[in-house]
């Protein structure tokens, strides 16, 4: 019933504003007979005649004048609401809430965020730099960057890049300990561990196609990759570092990897967001800018 009321009200306002049934039909892209039926239904529902109509002219009754004044405000308000929604969908504006892993975001996202803000000054950014796995829908996030593929089928994922974990330290550090040939050889060697969400002090490897978890002796724990990297470079322990931060030091020889045959398979970095259909412009432009920034 509510939909019929609003539809009939809108048709009535269009008829009065355009001056005839045929003109209103052209504006609404419907037939004149449809317009006539909607007006008749509206008048029957109200129990009052709204229009005096002849073959050549239309005029409002006294009741019609009162109804039109109120109905026009309601219809115009509805038009304004739809216009605002269309504007949000077609122009980047409003608030954009983004979750970014702390270290990855610090290393790679800062210039992208600055670029986005310069391009779209009508968007207010709220960036959460955290290693926490946020609930996008439940916590009101529009977009998130995640290390590893999302298992949530309700989220759309687009891969940004790949990375592998590397167990590494300086050559001088490794020389202080017996050779490392198996993950279990790490148990008594001081480690610098990336730590988040009260994760256990264990490293995961793959041996004979099965997961292998190794207890480690953590000399230090932190949730900031650049700090972890620096402590490893200072020879204070070994660490497991992702390719995107360790690669330059592995290539230069500053860091030496071990156990490459036991490392987990290559993983991806993804940008995820809740909905594919009717994506707002602010989200679409942010996602596209991030994806473009990681293309070779």
N, C-alpha and C positions, 0 to 999 in steps of 0.2 A: 504493500500500500504506500509506504513512504516513497519508494522509487516512482510510483505513478504520480504522486503529488508533486514531486520535484520536476518530473518530466512535463506534466501538464502546465505547471507554473512557468517553466522556461519557454514552452511553445507559446503560451499566452503573451508573455513579454515580447517575444520576437514578432508576433502578429501585430501588436500595438505599435512597436517601434518601426516596423517596416511598412505598416499601413494597409496590408492586405494578406489574405491567406496565401495567394500565389507567390507574393514576394517573400513571405516567411518560409514557404516551402523551398524556394531557391536557396535561401541562406542556409537552411538546415539540410538541404539535399534530400528532401523527402517529397512525397506527392501532396498536392492540395487536399486530397481526400483524407490523408493521414492527419493533416493539420485540423481539418474540420472535426474529425472524430475525437482528437485530443481536447479540443475546446468544448465539445459537447459533453465528454466525460467529466471535465473539470466543472462545468456548470451544474451537471447532475449531482456531482459529489458535494458541491457547495449549496445546492438548492437555490441558486440565484442566477439570473441572467447577467452576464458580464459585458456582452457586446450587442449593440444593435447593428444588424448587418442586412444589407440589401445587395442586389446584383452589382451595384456601382460603388458602394461606400461602406465604411465601418465607423462606428462611434461607440464610445464607452458609456455604459449606463452609470448611474450614480454609484451603485455597488462596485461596478467595474473600475471606476476611478479610484475608489478606496483600496480595492484589491491590487490594482496595478502599482500604486505608490509603494505598498509594502512588498509586493512580489518583485518589483524591479530592484529594490535594495538587496533582497535575498539572492536573486540571480546574479547581480553585479558582484556581490561578495563571493559567490561561487566561482565566477569568472576570474576574480582577483586571485583566489586560492589556487586555481588551476594554472594561472599565469605564473605565479610564484614557483609552483612545482616545476613547470616547464623550464623556467629560468634556472632553477637548481640543477635540472637534468642536462641543460645545454651549455651552461656557463659555470666554470669552477668558482664556487663561493660557499661560504659557510665554514663550519669547523671540520677539520680532517684529523682523526685520531689514529695514530700509527704506533705499532709495537715493533721495536728493532732490537736484536741481540746486542748487548752492550759493546763488546769489542768489535764485532763485525760492523756495527753501525758507526762506531768511532772511526774505523779505518776507511770505510768506503761510502757511507751514506751522507756524511756532512756536506760535501760539495753538491750532491744531488738535491738535498733539502734546501740549500741556499738558492740553487738554480730554480727550483719549484716556487719558492717564495717570491723570487723576482719576477717570474712569469705570471704568477697568479696572486696578486696582492690582496684580492678579496677573500682569500682562504686563510683562516686562522688555524695554524698547525699546533697539534698537541702530540709531542713525541715522547714515548715511554721507552727509554733505553734500559733494557732489563733482559736477563737470561731466562726469566720466567715464561712458561708457556701459557699465554693468556687465552681466555675464552672470548673470541672475537664478538660473538653475538651477545653473550651474557654481560660483557664488560663494555660494550658500546664501541669497540674498535672497528675502524673501517678497513684497515690493511695491516698485515704483519709480515715481517721477514722471518723466515725460519730456516734453521740448519737441519737438513734431513727432510724427507718427504712427509707431508701431512697424511695422517691416516683418517682424517675426518672427510667423509665423502660429501659433506654439505659445503665444503670450501673449494673454491677454484684455485688451482696452483699453476704458477708459471715459473719455470726454472730460470735462474739467473746465471749460475755457474756451478762447477763441480769442485770438490775438494777431497783429499785423502788425509788421513791422520798419519803423522810421522813420529815415531819414538826416537828422540834425538838428544844430543848433548854435545859439548865441545870435545875435541879429540883428547885434550889434556884431562878432562873429567873421566872419560871412559878408561884412560890408561891407569887410573887409580884402582880399578876393580877388575875382577876376572872377566874374560870375554863373555859377551851375552849372545847365546845361540838359541835360547828358548825364552818365552815370556816368564817362566818361573824363575829365571836367572835374575829378574829385576827385584825380587822380594826384599832383598837387603840393601838395595842401592837407593840413596836419597832421591826423592822425586819432588819436582815442583808441579803441583796439580792444579788444573783449572777446576774450580769448585762452584757448584750452583745447586740450589734447592735441596740442600742437605744430602747430596748424592753420596753414596758409599765410597770409601777410599779404595776403589778397585778399578783396574783397567780391563777392558774387554778386547780380546783378540780372537782369531779364528785358527783352530788347529784341527787338521783332518776333517775339515768341513763342519766342525761343531764349535759353538762359542766356548771360549776359555776365559775365565775371570781370574785375575791375579791381584792378590792383596799387595799393597805397596806401602813403603815407608815414606810418608809425605813430610818433607823438610819444611815445605811452605804450601799454603793453599791461597788461591785468589780467584776472583771472577773477572779478571781483566787480562786479556791476552797479551797486550804489549808489556805489562809488568811481568807476566809469566815468561815471555820470551827473553826479557832482559835478565831475569834471574838465571835462566838457563845459559845465556851467553856469558854471564859472569862466572860460570862454572860452579854454581851452588847446588846443582842437581840436574837430573834429566827431566824432560817433559814430553808430553804428547801434544804436538802442535799441528794445526791444520795447514794444508798447502798454502792457503792464501796469505798466511803470515810467515811461514817457515821457508818457502821456496827460495827467496833471494839468498838466505844464509846457507841453505843446503847446496846451492849452486856455487857459492863462493868458497865453500869448505869450512866456514866458521862453525857450522853444525854438522855432525856426522850421524846419519841414521843407522838404526839397528832393527832387526826383526821385520824387515820390509815384507817378507813372505807370510807374516802372521797378521798383518794389519787388516782391518775391516775393509770391505769393498768400498769403492768410490761412492761418495754421497753427494747430494745436491744442495744448493741454497735456493730457496723458493720464496717468491712473493705470493701471499695468499690473501683472498678476500671472499666475503660470504656469498655474493650473488653475481651470476653472469648476466641475467636479464635486467633491463632498466637500471643499469649501472649509472650512478651520478657522475657528472662531468669531473668533479673534484677527485673522485677515486680513479676514474678512467685515465685522466691525464697524469696522475701520480704514478700509477702502475706502468703506463706506457713509457714515462720518462725514466723510471728505474730500469725497466727491461732494456731500453735503448742504451742506457749507460753501461750495461754489462756485455753488450754485443762486441765481438772482436773487431 
